[in-house]
Amino acid sequence: MRLTPIPQSTSSANSVHIGRLTFACPALPAVTFRKVQIADIQPSMDVLGGKSMDQWLAERTAIIHSGKLSMDRPSPLLRSYHLPNGMPANLFWSLPDSQIRRLEAYRQVGNDVLILGTDGLPDELPVSERLTLSVAASFQQTVPGSGATPGGFGVDGGVVQRPFDNNEFAEADVRFEDGQNKDPADLKVSINTHVYADVGQSTLPARVRRAQEAMLAMKLSLPTAHSDILRNGKRTVAGLAGQEFFVFTHKSGSSPDLGVHAEFEFGGDASNELRPYLQISMDADDLPPGANGAQLLHVWDDLLNSAELRR
């Protein structure tokens, strides 16, 4: 398998937009958002799957009523109603034996449904409703492969184009193909970007020291295993001066075992959307025999070099 370098421009039709970052990828990537929040609102997408909006909403309400979204608490649904703009919403108990209630509002976007959820105390409901309406109104759907990379905060299915908020973060996994072969290069890239007031310093140097100690212990117990540290030091990505670590592991023998772990981390500047906490990592445990450290390093470099911050 040949790993193709990633294009250098985010004008590529295969750009990935995660939080306030965009990346160019070699082929149309699969992106899974693990966690997203902006202004205390957690947006996510669901497909209608041939159902009408009313049918989908009835099924969603039944799921809430059954307790499947509230740790199986029986009948957590408080009420179904409409927000001032007419958008349907559900209010329900979020956690058993607590005062926390969850507001979910729903907006149909083409053949999908934008779900906007937020947790709060009963007296916070008016604020939660205003935030929900604001995020819903500023959501713009994007089409994968269209080449469009608008400004804003990248979420599942599109972008939220509203002013920066100091409580926003995105965590996502990206799998991408090598652009030449039918079988994908089994490389998973994890991207975490957080902006908040109490950001900390980079923890990567300390974790690298622990990893080096573990590699020494592994070499003693498994002499056929080798770890080549190809990068360990400072690096600037998207204008952020952080720390980088890249290690290629290989176990010799009749069935070579190849793997890679690469990571970049920037500690973040408080309340600055253009200097968020940033962690990008690339992992693979079962690479094809033809892969080598230099190839993987090239892929990693092209990915990081394609990163851009968006307002």
LUMRODO-485737 format. One line per field, with one value per residue (C-alpha): residue number from 1; x, y, z; residue in one letter. Coordinates in nm, 3 decimals, always signed. Layout:
// residues N
nr: c(NUM,...)
px: c(X,...)
py: c(Y,...)
pz: c(Z,...)
rest: c(A,...)
//
This chain:
// residues 311
nr: c(1,2,3,4,5,6,7,8,9,10,11,12,13,14,15,16,17,18,19,20,21,22,23,24,25,26,27,28,29,30,31,32,33,34,35,36,37,38,39,40,41,42,43,44,45,46,47,48,49,50,51,52,53,54,55,56,57,58,59,60,61,62,63,64,65,66,67,68,69,70,71,72,73,74,75,76,77,78,79,80,81,82,83,84,85,86,87,88,89,90,91,92,93,94,95,96,97,98,99,100,101,102,103,104,105,106,107,108,109,110,111,112,113,114,115,116,117,118,119,120,121,122,123,124,125,126,127,128,129,130,131,132,133,134,135,136,137,138,139,140,141,142,143,144,145,146,147,148,149,150,151,152,153,154,155,156,157,158,159,160,161,162,163,164,165,166,167,168,169,170,171,172,173,174,175,176,177,178,179,180,181,182,183,184,185,186,187,188,189,190,191,192,193,194,195,196,197,198,199,200,201,202,203,204,205,206,207,208,209,210,211,212,213,214,215,216,217,218,219,220,221,222,223,224,225,226,227,228,229,230,231,232,233,234,235,236,237,238,239,240,241,242,243,244,245,246,247,248,249,250,251,252,253,254,255,256,257,258,259,260,261,262,263,264,265,266,267,268,269,270,271,272,273,274,275,276,277,278,279,280,281,282,283,284,285,286,287,288,289,290,291,292,293,294,295,296,297,298,299,300,301,302,303,304,305,306,307,308,309,310,311)
px: c(+0.000,+0.127,+0.049,-0.013,+0.095,-0.190,-0.252,-0.110,-0.414,-0.739,-0.914,-0.921,-1.268,-1.179,-1.129,-1.224,-1.366,-1.347,-1.409,-1.206,-0.964,-0.966,-0.743,-0.689,-0.721,-0.616,-0.965,-1.315,-1.262,-1.496,-1.535,-1.691,-1.759,-1.723,-1.809,-1.894,-2.006,-2.043,-2.195,-2.319,-2.510,-2.419,-2.514,-2.542,-2.706,-2.943,-3.086,-3.457,-3.414,-3.722,-3.942,-4.126,-4.016,-4.331,-4.260,-3.897,-4.003,-4.258,-3.990,-3.741,-4.001,-4.083,-3.713,-3.690,-4.010,-3.870,-3.567,-3.308,-3.146,-3.172,-2.988,-3.309,-3.499,-3.870,-4.080,-3.829,-4.020,-4.147,-4.311,-4.299,-4.345,-4.223,-3.962,-4.060,-3.950,-4.172,-3.890,-4.009,-3.842,-3.849,-3.768,-3.676,-3.484,-3.124,-2.991,-3.175,-3.216,-3.090,-3.231,-3.061,-3.300,-3.212,-3.354,-3.346,-3.461,-3.485,-3.445,-3.488,-3.195,-3.257,-3.283,-3.123,-3.224,-3.006,-3.036,-2.944,-2.912,-2.815,-2.833,-2.930,-3.124,-3.494,-3.436,-3.179,-3.434,-3.490,-3.115,-3.088,-3.370,-3.206,-2.872,-3.042,-3.219,-2.896,-2.696,-2.980,-3.012,-2.638,-2.602,-2.508,-2.511,-2.206,-2.188,-1.894,-1.669,-1.802,-1.472,-1.645,-1.459,-1.658,-1.560,-1.720,-1.709,-1.712,-1.965,-2.133,-2.294,-2.193,-2.067,-2.203,-2.132,-2.163,-1.913,-1.648,-1.756,-1.505,-1.685,-1.643,-1.468,-1.468,-1.334,-1.341,-1.189,-1.096,-1.021,-0.885,-0.789,-0.460,-0.622,-0.486,-0.610,-0.949,-0.841,-0.795,-0.469,-0.578,-0.474,-0.698,-0.642,-0.788,-0.837,-0.923,-0.957,-1.076,-1.115,-1.188,-1.069,-0.876,-0.649,-0.337,+0.012,+0.106,+0.134,+0.305,+0.669,+0.588,+0.392,+0.677,+0.919,+0.689,+0.654,+1.033,+1.065,+0.798,+0.981,+1.303,+1.119,+0.954,+1.288,+1.424,+1.126,+1.079,+1.418,+1.260,+1.062,+1.212,+1.086,+1.223,+1.151,+1.153,+1.031,+1.044,+1.051,+0.896,+0.678,+0.442,+0.106,-0.146,+0.058,+0.060,+0.401,+0.359,+0.522,+0.547,+0.623,+0.639,+0.735,+0.736,+0.734,+0.817,+0.860,+1.082,+1.015,+0.820,+0.510,+0.629,+0.410,+0.416,+0.257,+0.279,+0.185,+0.222,+0.099,+0.104,-0.015,-0.050,-0.145,-0.375,-0.428,-0.720,-1.033,-0.873,-1.042,-0.734,-0.508,-0.714,-0.587,-0.504,-0.422,-0.381,-0.279,-0.236,-0.242,-0.225,-0.146,-0.169,-0.005,+0.067,+0.417,+0.526,+0.475,+0.777,+0.850,+0.950,+0.623,+0.414,+0.611,+0.539,+0.165,+0.178,+0.371,+0.133,-0.166,-0.023,+0.101,-0.251,-0.406,-0.563,-0.749,-1.084,-1.264)
py: c(+0.000,+0.342,+0.634,+0.944,+1.284,+1.510,+1.816,+2.139,+2.365,+2.370,+2.472,+2.097,+1.951,+1.716,+1.969,+1.873,+2.144,+2.063,+2.340,+2.638,+2.425,+2.307,+2.036,+1.918,+1.541,+1.314,+1.174,+1.231,+1.149,+0.992,+1.225,+1.117,+1.395,+1.253,+1.569,+1.925,+2.225,+2.591,+2.841,+2.549,+2.405,+2.057,+2.027,+1.692,+1.555,+1.266,+1.143,+1.141,+0.808,+0.849,+0.960,+1.291,+1.542,+1.469,+1.096,+1.149,+1.381,+1.132,+0.860,+1.093,+1.192,+0.825,+0.750,+1.035,+0.922,+0.569,+0.703,+0.591,+0.937,+0.970,+0.665,+0.460,+0.683,+0.604,+0.878,+1.164,+1.376,+1.701,+1.854,+1.890,+2.243,+2.496,+2.769,+3.128,+3.074,+2.766,+2.511,+2.192,+2.110,+1.860,+1.930,+1.632,+1.523,+1.465,+1.274,+1.069,+1.230,+1.571,+1.911,+1.911,+1.928,+1.889,+2.099,+1.953,+2.150,+2.019,+2.185,+2.004,+2.065,+1.895,+1.522,+1.557,+1.686,+1.926,+1.838,+2.114,+2.001,+2.177,+2.097,+2.341,+2.413,+2.505,+2.882,+2.872,+2.767,+3.118,+3.159,+2.808,+2.880,+3.203,+3.028,+2.741,+2.982,+3.172,+2.861,+2.718,+3.042,+3.058,+2.696,+2.657,+2.315,+2.218,+1.946,+1.701,+1.721,+2.060,+2.235,+2.502,+2.595,+2.885,+3.061,+2.965,+2.666,+2.329,+2.079,+1.764,+1.848,+2.212,+2.521,+2.748,+3.104,+3.303,+3.509,+3.326,+3.200,+3.110,+2.784,+2.588,+2.267,+1.995,+1.641,+1.428,+1.123,+1.129,+0.830,+0.900,+0.696,+0.719,+0.848,+0.572,+0.237,+0.087,-0.018,+0.272,+0.331,+0.244,+0.573,+0.733,+1.099,+1.238,+1.613,+1.795,+2.171,+2.360,+2.728,+2.819,+3.056,+2.808,+2.656,+2.479,+2.415,+2.139,+1.800,+1.634,+1.665,+1.484,+1.214,+1.168,+1.103,+0.833,+0.683,+0.669,+0.486,+0.239,+0.183,+0.100,-0.153,-0.304,-0.344,-0.540,-0.776,-0.796,-0.770,-0.795,-0.474,-0.143,+0.211,+0.492,+0.839,+1.052,+1.375,+1.508,+1.882,+2.215,+2.267,+2.536,+2.432,+2.685,+2.959,+2.789,+2.705,+2.375,+2.035,+1.739,+1.370,+1.100,+0.736,+0.446,+0.097,-0.227,-0.585,-0.795,-1.157,-1.365,-1.143,-0.784,-0.571,-0.202,+0.088,+0.462,+0.724,+1.092,+1.387,+1.765,+1.970,+2.342,+2.450,+2.734,+3.100,+3.192,+3.311,+3.350,+3.163,+3.197,+3.036,+2.742,+2.438,+2.203,+1.832,+1.638,+1.272,+0.998,+0.630,+0.298,-0.045,-0.278,-0.115,-0.297,-0.450,-0.192,+0.103,+0.270,+0.556,+0.800,+0.750,+0.796,+1.102,+1.251,+1.192,+1.345,+1.651,+1.713,+1.691,+1.940,+2.173,+2.189,+2.304,+2.650,+2.835,+2.994,+3.270)
pz: c(+0.000,-0.096,+0.135,-0.075,+0.061,+0.164,-0.057,+0.081,+0.037,+0.236,-0.085,-0.150,-0.197,+0.089,+0.365,+0.720,+0.947,+1.319,+1.568,+1.449,+1.247,+0.888,+0.739,+0.382,+0.340,+0.052,-0.011,+0.119,+0.489,+0.743,+1.041,+1.370,+1.620,+1.970,+2.159,+2.055,+2.256,+2.175,+2.420,+2.638,+2.342,+2.214,+1.844,+1.668,+1.355,+1.290,+0.960,+0.887,+0.708,+0.492,+0.781,+0.798,+1.060,+1.262,+1.255,+1.359,+1.639,+1.771,+1.781,+1.955,+2.215,+2.279,+2.331,+2.585,+2.762,+2.796,+2.983,+2.728,+2.736,+3.115,+3.248,+3.211,+3.453,+3.400,+3.232,+3.251,+2.995,+3.148,+2.842,+2.467,+2.334,+2.075,+2.116,+2.022,+1.659,+1.631,+1.661,+1.841,+2.171,+2.457,+2.820,+3.038,+3.345,+3.243,+3.546,+3.806,+4.151,+4.038,+3.955,+3.614,+3.323,+2.956,+2.677,+2.327,+2.023,+1.668,+1.330,+0.999,+0.764,+0.430,+0.496,+0.839,+1.181,+1.377,+1.747,+1.993,+2.353,+2.675,+3.047,+3.320,+3.637,+3.613,+3.649,+3.366,+3.104,+2.955,+2.898,+2.755,+2.512,+2.391,+2.338,+2.155,+1.921,+1.855,+1.765,+1.555,+1.357,+1.289,+1.172,+0.806,+0.646,+0.439,+0.178,+0.209,-0.094,-0.206,-0.133,+0.075,+0.395,+0.546,+0.863,+1.190,+1.422,+1.246,+1.384,+1.254,+0.921,+0.897,+1.077,+1.349,+1.237,+1.556,+1.756,+1.955,+2.296,+2.566,+2.635,+2.315,+2.224,+1.963,+1.974,+1.661,+1.494,+1.126,+0.905,+0.560,+0.255,+0.072,-0.246,-0.473,-0.342,-0.267,+0.081,+0.322,+0.501,+0.853,+1.006,+1.266,+1.339,+1.663,+1.688,+2.011,+2.018,+2.328,+2.405,+2.764,+3.032,+3.249,+2.987,+3.108,+2.982,+2.743,+2.913,+2.617,+2.738,+3.063,+2.880,+2.633,+2.919,+3.055,+2.708,+2.665,+2.997,+2.884,+2.554,+2.738,+2.954,+2.646,+2.470,+2.766,+2.773,+2.394,+2.214,+1.866,+1.921,+1.813,+1.854,+1.639,+1.773,+1.460,+1.620,+1.975,+2.027,+1.941,+1.635,+1.506,+1.360,+1.226,+1.390,+1.733,+1.880,+2.061,+2.116,+1.879,+1.928,+1.659,+1.721,+1.473,+1.626,+1.455,+1.573,+1.350,+1.268,+1.018,+1.074,+1.120,+1.344,+1.252,+1.436,+1.478,+1.734,+1.656,+1.857,+1.855,+2.152,+2.219,+2.571,+2.463,+2.549,+2.771,+2.592,+2.250,+1.967,+1.747,+2.009,+2.143,+2.328,+2.046,+2.040,+1.718,+1.726,+1.467,+1.558,+1.379,+1.524,+1.226,+0.925,+0.597,+0.567,+0.309,+0.544,+0.697,+0.930,+0.657,+0.468,+0.778,+0.879,+0.536,+0.580,+0.929,+0.810,+0.521,+0.755,+1.004,+0.732,+0.589,+0.919,+0.930,+1.207,+1.121,+1.305)
rest: c(M,R,L,T,P,I,P,Q,S,T,S,S,A,N,S,V,H,I,G,R,L,T,F,A,C,P,A,L,P,A,V,T,F,R,K,V,Q,I,A,D,I,Q,P,S,M,D,V,L,G,G,K,S,M,D,Q,W,L,A,E,R,T,A,I,I,H,S,G,K,L,S,M,D,R,P,S,P,L,L,R,S,Y,H,L,P,N,G,M,P,A,N,L,F,W,S,L,P,D,S,Q,I,R,R,L,E,A,Y,R,Q,V,G,N,D,V,L,I,L,G,T,D,G,L,P,D,E,L,P,V,S,E,R,L,T,L,S,V,A,A,S,F,Q,Q,T,V,P,G,S,G,A,T,P,G,G,F,G,V,D,G,G,V,V,Q,R,P,F,D,N,N,E,F,A,E,A,D,V,R,F,E,D,G,Q,N,K,D,P,A,D,L,K,V,S,I,N,T,H,V,Y,A,D,V,G,Q,S,T,L,P,A,R,V,R,R,A,Q,E,A,M,L,A,M,K,L,S,L,P,T,A,H,S,D,I,L,R,N,G,K,R,T,V,A,G,L,A,G,Q,E,F,F,V,F,T,H,K,S,G,S,S,P,D,L,G,V,H,A,E,F,E,F,G,G,D,A,S,N,E,L,R,P,Y,L,Q,I,S,M,D,A,D,D,L,P,P,G,A,N,G,A,Q,L,L,H,V,W,D,D,L,L,N,S,A,E,L,R,R)
//
